């Protein structure tokens, strides 16, 4: 399971997965359950309305959330698996006080993804040092199961 990805695919995936609004949306739903779309602003007040629209549109377009009438935005299976991956990454980073001892969850995710990125374009895990080989394997497994994240996918196109 050491399938290399192209540098462009890796960059797209890292940019998407490390997006602070997406990390916040996925982890909020994972931690607290479905969010009615009209309550997004109150649930995630640290994000601007355009960030919320973009994150929810992107998450829908990439199959991470779906909306069910009467309950709100919920995680798909891929979304639940991503939330688990985020937790594993944040735990690894927190144990190493990385990138700094006290920081946001999303900053830890960005740090780990940035460190893993170079190792995703090669067959070997040499670039995944410091015990990151498990995280690399989990990320590769998740990406292999969710190839839509590696492709350019605009929210407007997915809705059409």
Secondary structure, 3 states (H helix, E strand, C coil): CCCCCCHHHHHHHHHHHCCHHHHHHHHHHHHHCCECHHHHHHHCCCCCHHHHHHHHHHHHHCCCEEEECCCEEEECHHHHHHHHHHHHHHHHHHHCCCCCCCCCHHHHHHHHHHHHHHHHHCCCCCCCCCCCHHHHHHHHHHHHHCHHHHCCCCHHHHHC
